[in-house]
Amino acid sequence: MESFSVKNLQSPPRKSDTCLLGTQIFLRILATAFTLASTLIILTSKQTVTVFGIEMDARYSYSPTFKFFALANIIGCAFSVLSLFLAFVLGHKGFDPKHYFYIFLHDLIVMAVMLAGCAAATAIGYVGKHGEMHSGWMPICDHVSKFCHKVTNSVMLSYFSVICYLVLTIISANQSKRIQV
């Protein structure tokens, strides 16, 4: 009888594993969708306007910050697809607590890269929207509003993917604490 209770402590009920796997897969699909949509929006964001007879062109590729943001989203999307594939494969084999630690590290790194890209794009977007009068930088969103709206939407979707990865990181950290040393 005692061996039965020890065995139950080592392997949790199958229903909770299935629910956990379903939650992870759902969050990874959401993160993939958010990063893919954010990437497509930022890569297609451009607008050309004429201001005081001067043609002004706004593109994501003119800013190193927006290039980094686009690259962070591409990396986030690729690793989301990879982690989704791994979740399917490892879910069918049964999760070992050691796998959760590696998934935790993966989710933490992807979340950090995504958050860095979002923070950088948010800072430059703020300068584009409001300017920086002490430095003499004028706001540009008054002139290229279509471009600014697309960048805002892209950053917002990217923040949603960061939230998904934050929840995935918490889930993976919680599950990896079951590792027997």
N, C-alpha and C positions, 0 to 999 in steps of 0.2 A: 504494500500500500504506500509506503514511504517513497519508493522509487517512482511511483506514478505521479506524486505531487512534485518531485524534483524535475521530472520530465516536463510537466506542464509549465514550470517556471522558466525552463530553458527555451521552449518553443511556444510563442503566444498563439492564441486561437487563429485559425485560418481565416475566419471572417474579418478580423481586424487587419490582417495582412492584405486581404483583397481590397478592403476599403482604403487602406493606406496607399496601395499601389494605384488604385483608381484615382485617388486625389492627386498623387504625384503626376500621373500621366495627364490628367486634366490641366493641372497647373503648367506642365511643360508644353502642352499644346497651346495654352493661352500665351505663354511667354514667347513661343515661336511665332505665333500670329502677330503679337504686338511688335516684336522686333522686326519681323518681315515687313509689316505695314509701315513702321517708322523708317526703315531703310528705304523703301520704295518712295515714300513721300520726300525724304530729304534729298535723295538722288535726283528727283525730278523737280526740285524747287528752283525756279529761276524766273526772273522778271526783268524786262527792259522797259525803261521809262525815259522820257525827255524832260529834263528840268532846266529851265532858263536857257533853252537851246542846246543843252549838253545832254548827250545820251548817256544814261546811267544803267549799268547792267548789274544785277544782283544774282549771284549763284552761290550755292554751298561751297563750290570748289575754290572760291576766292578767299575763303577763311580757313586757316589751318585748324581752328577750333571745330568748325563744322565738318572738316575732313576727318578729324579724330572722332567726332560724334558718329559720322557715317560708318567709319571703320569699327568703332565699338559696337554698333548695332549689327554690322555684318558678322563680327566675331560672336556676338551674343546669339544671333540667329543660327549660325553654324553649330555652335556648341549646344544650343537648345535641341536641335535636330539630333545631334549625337547622343545627348543625354536621354532623349525620348526613346531612341533605339535601344540604348543600354537598359533603360527602365523596363522595356518590353522583354528583352532577353533575360535579364536578371530576375524579373518578376515570374517568369515561367520556371526558372530553376530554383526559386526560393531565395529570399534575401538573407545573406549572412551579415551579421552586424558589422563585420569588417568592410563589407561593400558600402555600407552607409557612411562610413568615415570618408572613403574616397569620393563618394557622391557629395558629401558635405563640403569637402575641399573644392570640388568642381563647382558646386553651386555658389560657394563663397567667392571664388575667383571671378566667375562670370558676373555675379552681382557687383563686385568691386569695379570691374571694367565698365559695366553698363552705367553704374552710378557716377564714375569719373567722367564719362562721355556726356551724361545728362547734366552734370554740374557745370561743365565747361560750356556746353551749348546754352544753358540757362543764363550764365554770366554774360556771354556775348550777346544773347538775345535781349537781355535787359539793357545793355549799352545801345543796341540797335533801336530799341523802343524808346528809351528815355534820354539817350546820349550821356555824355560826361562833360559837363560844362567847364569844370576845372582844367580838364585836359584839352578842351576845345573840340571835342568830338560831338558832332551834331546828331540828333536822332534821324534815322533813315526810314523808319517804318511809316512815316507820314507819306513818303513818296513811293515806296514799294510794299504796299500793304498786302498784296497777294503773296509775295515771297515770305513776309513775316508771319502771315497766318499759316502757311504750309509748314514753316519751321516750328511754330508753336504747336501745331498738331502733332508733328513728328516727335518733339520733345515730350509732349504729354503721353503719347503712346509708349515711348521708351520708359518713362517713369512707371507706367503700369507694369511693364515687364520687370522692372526693378522690384516692385512690390511682390510680383509672383516669385521671383528668385529669393526675396527675403523670407517668404513663407516656406519655400522649398528648403532653404538653409536651416530654418528653425526645425522643420520636420526631420531633416537628415541628422541634425545635431542631436535631437531628442532620441532618434533611433540608434545612433552610434554610441550612445552611453551604455548600451547593453553589451558592449565588447568585454569579454572576459580576459583579464590580464594574467 
